[in-house]
Amino acid sequence: MLSITKLLTDYSNYGDSLRYHNSAKKSFHGTREGFGPVVAWNITGTCNLSCVHCYMDSKKQKYDGELSYNEAEEFIQDLASFKVPVLLFSGGEPLMRNDFFKLLSLAKKLNIRPTVSTNGTLITQEVAKKLKNIDVGYVGISLDGMQEANDNFRQKKGAFEDALKGIENCVSVGQRVGLRFTMNRHNFKDLNLIFDLVENADINRICFYHLVYSGRGNTIKNQGLTHEETRQALDIIIERTLDFHRRGLNKEVLTVDNHADAIYLYLKLKMIDSNRAEEVYKLMKNNSGNRSGIAFANVDNYGNVHPDQFTQQYNLGNVKEKPFSEIWKNGSQPILSSLRNRKALLKGRCTQCQWLEVCNGNFRARAEAITGDFWQSDPGCYLTDCEIM
């Protein structure tokens, strides 16, 4: 996750302290010294929608074998002992789980910052008030385009209006809320309209996700943006972020799942503001690129631990059998060890790229989905050969 706002304007939000801390002070597994990783937890596989790009392949059904409340409580207590700074409650649709608010409250009580990833369609005024009262750090609501584009992606007519109402309910009670927008060929034309919506609806934050081919996302590989379209999208994101800043609007703009974005931004800044470009380069070095299996982890609804939520084909262990902290600290676990020392394993364009120290090979799940090789170069990298040499 890259903060375009931080890189362009130096304006900081909460997550920037995790993304851009000094690399010299990192622990053995790449997080801030003395802290565990950020953890995304799929608390249930059940969902009320059937989005075409869902990495979990979630359905409107019950999933047997998910963590019980007692198992979840033990899991969260271990995360607290491991000093995990943020726990992202995701799904499926997390609001479909009966003990959702109880689990949120437990994380908050144990000094873990709880955040929520939801489709937003179930956030009534009452739900929004509960989230605010628990002091949830951030509620991310998926909205993948304006009405038609979003409803097609969600496979439900009216999903856009329901999600927008969920956003409005959060805003009305002062709950920090943001959009989660996965860029694809069907919503590319909506980018400027989405920025307008962020401003007009008083939304705090927007995350632009690059499409990752995992779960049902594997079936829509041909719907990702071309490299040229991706560059056009970044140009819009950069200009609109600067426009917010010039007009004094405090909006946090981020891009997710493609570390080429930081390099693209840096190269553009070098041509117009060399001093700011050098500050950006320092931030990029501190961030050190993709940190799946390093400073970011995923735990699925059954308790299996993965390097990230898009790499669930690789199991590192299960929290029902062993504490998350022990699984994560296991330096002999093959996939974890490889991800934490990945540079020598990378292939293709990565082996010739001058930006490897600040990208770390980008996204492994996308590379494997397209090439069949986990260590091949990420086909989502849209930098030209001239730009990487």
C-alpha positions as CSV (number, residue, x, y, z in Angstrom):
1,M,0.0,0.0,0.0
2,L,1.4,3.4,-1.1
3,S,0.3,6.7,0.1
4,I,0.1,9.0,-2.9
5,T,-0.8,11.8,-0.5
6,K,2.3,11.3,1.6
7,L,4.6,11.0,-1.4
8,L,3.3,14.0,-3.2
9,T,2.6,16.4,-0.3
10,D,4.3,15.0,2.8
11,Y,0.9,15.1,4.6
12,S,0.8,12.2,7.0
13,N,-2.0,9.9,8.1
14,Y,-2.0,7.1,10.6
15,G,-0.7,4.3,8.3
16,D,2.3,6.3,7.1
17,S,4.1,5.6,10.4
18,L,3.9,1.9,9.5
19,R,4.7,2.3,5.8
20,Y,7.6,4.6,5.9
21,H,9.4,4.0,9.2
22,N,13.2,4.0,9.1
23,S,14.4,0.6,7.6
24,A,17.4,0.6,9.9
25,K,15.0,0.0,12.8
26,K,13.2,-3.0,11.4
27,S,12.9,-6.3,13.2
28,F,14.2,-9.6,11.8
29,H,10.9,-10.1,9.9
30,G,10.8,-6.6,8.4
31,T,8.3,-4.8,10.7
32,R,9.0,-2.0,13.1
33,E,11.3,-3.3,15.8
34,G,9.2,-4.8,18.6
35,F,6.0,-5.1,16.5
36,G,4.3,-7.9,14.6
37,P,2.9,-7.4,11.1
38,V,-0.3,-5.9,10.0
39,V,-2.8,-8.7,9.8
40,A,-5.8,-9.0,7.4
41,W,-8.3,-11.6,8.8
42,N,-11.1,-13.1,6.8
43,I,-13.4,-13.6,9.7
44,T,-16.0,-15.4,7.5
45,G,-16.3,-16.6,4.0
46,T,-20.0,-15.9,3.9
47,C,-21.1,-12.9,1.8
48,N,-24.3,-11.3,0.7
49,L,-22.9,-10.4,-2.7
50,S,-21.0,-12.4,-5.4
51,C,-18.4,-10.0,-6.8
52,V,-16.7,-11.1,-10.0
53,H,-13.2,-10.3,-8.7
54,C,-13.5,-11.8,-5.1
55,Y,-10.1,-13.3,-4.1
56,M,-12.0,-15.5,-1.5
57,D,-14.5,-16.8,-4.0
58,S,-17.1,-16.0,-1.3
59,K,-20.7,-17.2,-1.6
60,K,-24.0,-16.8,0.1
61,Q,-23.6,-19.9,2.3
62,K,-22.4,-21.0,5.6
63,Y,-18.8,-22.3,5.9
64,D,-18.2,-25.0,8.4
65,G,-15.0,-25.0,10.3
66,E,-14.5,-21.3,10.7
67,L,-12.8,-20.0,13.9
68,S,-15.2,-20.2,16.8
69,Y,-15.5,-17.2,19.1
70,N,-13.2,-18.9,21.7
71,E,-10.6,-19.7,19.0
72,A,-10.9,-16.1,17.7
73,E,-10.5,-14.7,21.1
74,E,-7.3,-16.7,21.7
75,F,-6.0,-15.6,18.3
76,I,-6.6,-11.9,19.0
77,Q,-5.0,-12.2,22.4
78,D,-1.9,-13.7,20.8
79,L,-1.8,-10.8,18.2
80,A,-1.9,-8.3,21.1
81,S,1.0,-10.1,22.8
82,F,2.9,-10.0,19.5
83,K,2.2,-6.2,19.3
84,V,0.3,-6.5,15.9
85,P,-0.5,-2.8,15.3
86,V,-3.5,-3.2,13.0
87,L,-6.1,-6.0,12.5
88,L,-8.2,-5.7,9.3
89,F,-11.5,-7.4,9.7
90,S,-12.5,-8.7,6.2
91,G,-14.5,-11.5,4.6
92,G,-16.6,-12.5,2.8
93,E,-18.7,-9.8,4.4
94,P,-17.6,-9.4,8.0
95,L,-21.0,-8.0,9.1
96,M,-22.4,-11.4,8.3
97,R,-20.7,-12.9,11.4
98,N,-22.8,-12.7,14.5
99,D,-20.0,-11.9,16.9
100,F,-18.4,-9.2,14.6
101,F,-18.8,-6.3,17.1
102,K,-17.7,-8.4,20.0
103,L,-14.5,-9.3,18.1
104,L,-13.9,-5.6,17.1
105,S,-14.3,-4.6,20.7
106,L,-11.9,-7.2,21.9
107,A,-9.2,-6.0,19.5
108,K,-9.7,-2.4,20.6
109,K,-9.6,-3.3,24.3
110,L,-6.2,-5.1,23.7
111,N,-4.7,-2.0,21.9
112,I,-4.9,-3.3,18.4
113,R,-6.2,-0.8,15.9
114,P,-9.3,-2.5,14.4
115,T,-10.2,-1.6,10.7
116,V,-12.9,-3.0,8.6
117,S,-13.2,-4.0,4.9
118,T,-16.8,-4.3,3.8
119,N,-19.1,-4.0,0.8
120,G,-21.0,-1.4,2.8
121,T,-24.5,-2.6,1.9
122,L,-25.3,-3.7,5.5
123,I,-24.1,-0.5,7.3
124,T,-27.3,1.0,8.7
125,Q,-27.3,4.1,10.9
126,E,-27.3,1.8,13.9
127,V,-24.3,-0.2,12.6
128,A,-22.4,3.0,11.9
129,K,-23.0,4.2,15.5
130,K,-21.7,0.9,16.8
131,L,-18.5,1.1,14.7
132,K,-18.0,4.7,15.9
133,N,-18.6,3.8,19.6
134,I,-16.0,1.0,19.4
135,D,-13.6,3.5,17.9
136,V,-12.9,1.6,14.7
137,G,-9.9,3.2,13.0
138,Y,-11.2,3.1,9.5
139,V,-14.0,1.5,7.5
140,G,-13.2,0.7,3.9
141,I,-16.2,0.3,1.6
142,S,-15.7,-1.3,-1.8
143,L,-17.2,0.7,-4.6
144,D,-15.8,-0.3,-8.0
145,G,-17.2,2.4,-10.3
146,M,-20.3,4.4,-10.6
147,Q,-23.8,2.8,-10.6
148,E,-23.7,0.5,-13.7
149,A,-20.1,-0.5,-13.5
150,N,-20.2,-1.2,-9.7
151,D,-23.5,-3.2,-9.9
152,N,-22.2,-5.3,-12.8
153,F,-19.0,-6.1,-10.8
154,R,-21.1,-6.9,-7.7
155,Q,-23.6,-8.9,-9.7
156,K,-26.5,-7.1,-7.9
157,K,-28.6,-4.2,-9.1
158,G,-28.8,-1.5,-6.4
159,A,-25.5,-2.5,-4.8
160,F,-24.1,1.0,-5.6
161,E,-26.9,2.8,-3.8
162,D,-26.8,0.5,-0.8
163,A,-23.0,1.0,-0.5
164,L,-23.3,4.7,-0.9
165,K,-25.9,4.8,1.9
166,G,-23.5,2.8,4.1
167,I,-20.9,5.5,3.4
168,E,-23.4,8.3,4.2
169,N,-24.3,6.6,7.5
170,C,-20.6,6.4,8.5
171,V,-20.0,10.1,7.6
172,S,-23.1,11.2,9.5
173,V,-21.8,9.8,12.8
174,G,-18.2,10.9,12.3
175,Q,-16.8,7.4,11.6
176,R,-13.7,7.6,9.4
177,V,-14.6,5.9,6.1
178,G,-13.0,5.4,2.7
179,L,-13.6,3.9,-0.7
180,R,-11.8,0.7,-2.0
181,F,-11.8,0.9,-5.8
182,T,-10.3,-2.0,-7.9
183,M,-9.3,-0.6,-11.3
184,N,-10.3,-2.5,-14.4
185,R,-11.4,-1.8,-17.9
186,H,-15.1,-1.5,-17.0
187,N,-14.6,1.3,-14.4
188,F,-11.5,3.1,-15.8
189,K,-13.7,5.8,-17.3
190,D,-15.2,6.5,-13.8
191,L,-11.9,7.6,-12.1
192,N,-12.6,11.3,-12.2
193,L,-16.3,10.8,-11.1
194,I,-15.0,8.7,-8.2
195,F,-12.8,11.6,-7.1
196,D,-15.8,13.9,-7.4
197,L,-17.8,11.5,-5.2
198,V,-15.0,11.5,-2.5
199,E,-15.2,15.3,-2.3
200,N,-19.0,15.7,-2.5
201,A,-19.8,12.9,0.0
202,D,-17.1,14.1,2.5
203,I,-15.3,10.8,2.3
204,N,-11.9,10.7,4.1
205,R,-9.9,8.3,2.1
206,I,-9.7,6.3,-1.2
207,C,-7.6,3.3,-2.0
208,F,-7.1,2.4,-5.7
209,Y,-6.4,-1.3,-6.1
210,H,-4.6,-2.9,-9.0
211,L,-6.5,-6.0,-10.1
212,V,-4.9,-9.2,-8.7
213,Y,-5.8,-12.6,-10.3
214,S,-6.8,-14.7,-7.3
215,G,-10.0,-16.5,-6.5
216,R,-12.7,-15.4,-8.9
217,G,-10.3,-12.7,-10.0
218,N,-8.5,-15.5,-11.9
219,T,-11.5,-15.6,-14.3
220,I,-11.2,-11.9,-15.4
221,K,-7.5,-11.6,-16.3
222,N,-8.5,-10.0,-19.6
223,Q,-10.3,-7.2,-17.7
224,G,-7.2,-5.7,-16.2
225,L,-5.9,-2.4,-17.4
226,T,-3.2,-2.3,-20.1
227,H,0.1,-0.8,-19.2
228,E,-0.8,2.4,-21.0
229,E,-4.2,2.6,-19.3
230,T,-2.5,2.1,-15.9
231,R,-0.2,5.0,-16.6
232,Q,-3.2,7.1,-17.6
233,A,-4.9,6.1,-14.4
234,L,-1.9,7.1,-12.3
235,D,-1.7,10.5,-14.0
236,I,-5.3,11.1,-13.0
237,I,-4.7,9.9,-9.4
238,I,-1.6,12.1,-9.1
239,E,-3.3,15.3,-10.5
240,R,-6.5,14.9,-8.5
241,T,-4.4,14.3,-5.3
242,L,-2.5,17.5,-5.9
243,D,-5.7,19.3,-6.6
244,F,-7.2,18.2,-3.3
245,H,-4.0,19.4,-1.6
246,R,-3.9,22.8,-3.4
247,R,-7.5,23.4,-2.3
248,G,-6.8,22.4,1.3
249,L,-9.0,19.3,1.3
250,N,-7.6,16.7,3.6
251,K,-8.1,13.5,1.6
252,E,-5.9,10.4,1.9
253,V,-5.3,8.9,-1.5
254,L,-3.5,5.5,-1.8
255,T,-2.7,2.9,-4.4
256,V,-2.5,-0.8,-3.5
257,D,-0.9,-4.0,-5.0
258,N,1.6,-2.4,-7.4
259,H,4.9,-0.9,-6.2
260,A,5.7,0.4,-9.7
261,D,3.4,3.3,-8.7
262,A,5.9,4.8,-6.4
263,I,8.7,4.6,-9.0
264,Y,6.4,6.1,-11.7
265,L,5.5,9.0,-9.4
266,Y,9.2,9.5,-8.5
267,L,10.3,9.6,-12.1
268,K,7.6,12.2,-12.9
269,L,8.6,14.3,-9.9
270,K,12.3,14.3,-10.9
271,M,11.3,16.3,-14.0
272,I,9.3,19.0,-12.1
273,D,10.5,19.1,-8.5
274,S,13.9,17.5,-7.9
275,N,13.9,18.3,-4.2
276,R,10.6,16.6,-3.5
277,A,11.7,13.7,-5.7
278,E,14.7,13.1,-3.4
279,E,12.4,13.1,-0.3
280,V,10.1,10.6,-2.1
281,Y,13.1,8.4,-2.8
282,K,14.0,8.3,0.9
283,L,10.4,7.3,1.7
284,M,10.5,4.6,-0.9
285,K,13.7,3.2,0.5
286,N,12.2,3.1,4.0
287,N,9.1,1.4,2.7
288,S,11.3,-1.1,0.8
289,G,8.5,-2.3,-1.6
290,N,6.2,-5.3,-1.4
291,R,6.1,-6.8,2.2
292,S,3.9,-9.8,1.8
293,G,5.2,-12.4,4.3
294,I,7.3,-9.7,6.0
295,A,5.2,-6.8,7.5
296,F,1.8,-8.0,6.2
297,A,0.0,-11.3,6.8
298,N,-3.3,-12.9,6.1
299,V,-5.4,-15.3,8.2
300,D,-8.3,-16.9,6.5
301,N,-11.7,-17.9,7.9
302,Y,-10.4,-21.4,8.9
303,G,-7.4,-20.0,10.7
304,N,-4.8,-20.8,8.0
305,V,-2.0,-18.2,7.8
306,H,-0.8,-16.9,4.4
307,P,1.8,-14.4,3.2
308,D,-1.1,-12.2,2.0
309,Q,-4.8,-12.5,1.1
310,F,-4.0,-13.2,-2.6
311,T,-1.6,-16.0,-1.8
312,Q,-3.9,-18.4,0.0
313,Q,-2.6,-21.4,-1.9
314,Y,0.5,-21.2,0.4
315,N,-0.3,-22.3,4.0
316,L,2.2,-21.4,6.7
317,G,0.3,-23.0,9.6
318,N,-3.0,-22.8,11.4
319,V,-3.8,-20.7,14.5
320,K,-6.0,-23.5,15.9
321,E,-2.8,-25.6,16.2
322,K,-0.1,-23.0,16.9
323,P,-0.2,-19.3,17.9
324,F,0.1,-16.9,15.0
325,S,3.2,-15.3,16.6
326,E,5.1,-18.7,16.5
327,I,4.1,-19.3,12.9
328,W,5.2,-15.9,11.8
329,K,8.6,-16.1,13.6
330,N,9.5,-19.5,12.1
331,G,12.5,-18.6,10.1
332,S,12.8,-22.1,8.7
333,Q,9.3,-22.0,7.0
334,P,10.2,-22.3,3.3
335,I,7.9,-19.8,1.7
336,L,8.4,-17.2,4.5
337,S,12.1,-17.6,4.4
338,S,12.0,-17.2,0.6
339,L,9.8,-14.1,0.7
340,R,12.0,-12.4,3.2
341,N,15.1,-13.1,1.1
342,R,13.4,-13.0,-2.3
343,K,15.7,-10.8,-4.4
344,A,18.0,-13.7,-5.4
345,L,15.1,-15.8,-6.4
346,L,13.4,-13.3,-8.7
347,K,13.5,-13.8,-12.5
348,G,12.8,-12.0,-15.7
349,R,12.9,-8.2,-15.8
350,C,13.3,-8.0,-12.0
351,T,16.9,-9.2,-12.4
352,Q,17.8,-6.2,-14.5
353,C,15.8,-3.6,-12.6
354,Q,17.5,-0.7,-10.9
355,W,14.5,-0.2,-8.6
356,L,14.6,-3.7,-6.9
357,E,15.5,-2.2,-3.5
358,V,12.4,0.0,-3.5
359,C,10.0,-2.4,-5.1
360,N,11.1,-5.9,-3.8
361,G,9.8,-7.7,-6.9
362,N,6.2,-6.3,-6.7
363,F,3.4,-8.8,-6.5
364,R,4.1,-12.5,-6.5
365,A,0.5,-13.7,-6.8
366,R,0.0,-11.8,-10.1
367,A,3.2,-13.2,-11.4
368,E,2.2,-16.8,-10.6
369,A,-1.3,-16.4,-12.0
370,I,0.0,-15.3,-15.4
371,T,3.3,-17.2,-15.8
372,G,2.8,-20.2,-13.5
373,D,6.1,-19.3,-11.8
374,F,5.9,-17.6,-8.4
375,W,9.3,-15.9,-8.9
376,Q,8.8,-14.6,-12.4
377,S,8.5,-10.8,-12.9
378,D,5.1,-9.3,-12.2
379,P,3.3,-8.7,-15.5
380,G,1.5,-5.8,-13.7
381,C,4.8,-3.8,-13.8
382,Y,4.1,-1.1,-16.4
383,L,7.5,0.6,-16.3
384,T,9.3,0.6,-19.6
385,D,12.6,-1.1,-20.2
386,C,14.2,2.3,-20.4
387,E,12.7,3.2,-17.0
388,I,14.0,0.2,-15.2
389,M,17.5,-0.1,-16.7
